[in-house]
């Protein structure tokens, strides 16, 4: 036991900056996820959209506290009351009570939060292990994982809060506002293709968690992130970033069409979504051009 603790102490002493970054990432993302869960209409780990009047319930939900009627909602809920019963149809009264529970700040869905929090912790540990095992053939500076954590938290927050807007609730329309390619392009230019590829996988899994586990959003983010890293990995002139942004915009639209075909989605909003993706891709190149020099100075690193 003395040897084990001595080895642990030595490991922590050598890597404590990276462990602190890991804890910072878990804390930041957990706070964002809690803010999302506490403002989304969910009950017992399931979104209210999963229930409808006349549906046969597959579970029993019991109220764990009393909710009194008010001027806007006359529904009364008693503590211990069975809101819906397994095997019985959901009536209008049942649905009204479910809606009242889901809209009440007293009914924060801790089960849903716990599910997401567990996924965040597992992803964070996996992220840390990747950087501990893989040989980058260079010294990893503390500022590199710190920058990635900041980028990850920004993308996670955008997904978490924009997905609550009705227009962006779709797995396809939400892709218009995801700044994943912008983050990946900067990582590629500053730290190389290997870091960008690893970050693309981690970021895509984060998008999966924040985006209500929608597979098309995850696959789109992964595909566009890896493509963006491949496009800019050999850039050696800043002006080329504008052309890279245009190419990224075209590829984003192509991947979106492919995803909608694969998942048999209707092309109702394809024009609006395509315009949003073109703007996202073009802004990736322009914003990278603007942010690159300040980041080089702040991180004390020089791109090619």
C-alpha positions, 0 to 999 in steps of 0.5 A, spaced: 500 500 500 505 504 501 508 503 494 501 504 491 500 511 494 507 513 493 506 512 486 500 515 486 503 521 489 508 521 484 504 521 478 499 527 481 505 531 482 508 530 475 501 531 472 497 535 477 496 541 471 493 536 467 488 533 472 486 540 474 484 541 467 480 535 467 476 537 473 475 544 471 472 541 464 468 536 468 465 542 473 464 547 467 460 542 463 456 539 468 454 546 470 452 547 463 448 541 463 445 542 469 442 549 467 439 545 461 436 539 464 433 544 470 430 548 464 427 543 459 420 539 460 422 532 462 419 527 467 422 521 470 428 521 465 424 522 459 422 528 455 414 530 455 414 529 448 415 522 449 408 522 452 401 523 449 394 523 450 391 516 449 398 513 449 399 506 454 404 508 459 410 503 460 411 506 467 408 508 473 410 516 475 409 518 482 409 525 485 414 526 490 411 533 492 405 537 492 404 542 487 398 547 488 393 550 483 395 557 481 392 563 477 395 560 470 394 553 472 388 550 476 391 543 476 392 540 483 397 535 484 398 531 491 404 528 494 404 520 493 399 521 487 400 516 481 400 521 475 400 515 470 400 508 471 404 502 467 399 499 462 394 504 463 392 509 457 394 517 459 388 521 460 387 529 459 388 529 466 394 525 467 397 529 461 396 536 464 399 533 471 405 531 467 405 538 464 405 541 470 410 537 473 415 538 468 414 545 467 415 546 475 422 548 477 421 544 483 421 538 479 428 538 476 429 531 473 435 529 477 435 522 473 436 525 467 442 529 469 445 523 473 445 520 466 448 525 462 453 527 468 455 519 468 457 520 460 460 527 461 465 523 467 466 517 462 468 522 456 472 526 460 476 520 463 477 517 456 479 524 454 485 524 459 487 517 458 488 519 450 493 524 452 496 520 457 497 514 452 498 517 445 505 519 443 505 526 440 512 526 438 512 533 442 512 536 449 504 537 451 504 544 453 499 545 459 495 551 455 493 546 449 488 542 453 486 548 457 484 551 450 481 545 448 477 545 454 474 552 453 472 550 446 469 544 448 465 548 453 463 553 448 460 548 443 457 544 449 453 550 451 451 552 444 448 545 443 445 545 450 441 552 450 440 552 442 437 546 442 431 548 446 429 553 441 423 550 437 427 551 430 433 548 432 430 542 436 431 538 430 437 534 429 439 537 422 437 545 424 441 545 430 448 544 426 447 551 423 450 554 429 455 548 432 462 552 432 465 545 431 469 546 425 471 553 427 474 550 434 477 544 430 481 548 424 484 553 430 486 546 433 489 544 427 493 550 425 496 551 432 497 544 434 497 539 428 493 534 425 493 529 430 491 533 436 485 536 431 483 528 430 482 526 437 479 533 439 474 532 433 472 525 436 471 528 443 467 534 441 463 530 437 461 525 443 460 531 447 455 534 442 452 527 442 451 528 450 448 535 449 444 534 443 439 529 446 443 523 444 441 525 436 445 520 432 445 525 425 448 531 429 453 527 432 455 524 425 455 530 422 459 534 427 464 528 426 464 528 419 465 536 418 470 536 423 475 531 420 474 534 414 476 541 416 482 538 419 484 535 413 483 541 409 487 546 413 492 541 415 497 544 410 495 551 410 501 556 410 498 562 408 493 566 412 489 568 406 488 561 404 483 560 410 478 564 406 478 559 401 478 554 406 472 557 409 468 556 402 470 549 401 468 547 408 461 551 407 460 546 401 462 540 404 458 542 410 452 542 405 454 536 402 454 532 408 448 535 411 444 532 404 447 525 405 445 525 413 438 527 411 438 521 405 441 516 410 436 517 415 430 518 410 429 525 413 424 530 409 427 536 405 422 541 408 427 546 411 433 544 406 434 551 403 434 555 410 439 549 413 444 550 407 444 557 407 446 557 415 451 551 414 454 556 408 454 562 413 457 557 418 463 554 414 465 561 411 465 564 418 469 559 420 475 561 415 474 569 417 473 568 424 480 563 424 483 569 420 481 574 426 483 569 432 489 566 430 494 571 431 491 573 438 491 566 440 498 565 438 500 570 442 496 568 448 498 561 448 505 562 446 505 558 440 507 559 433 503 556 427 506 554 420 
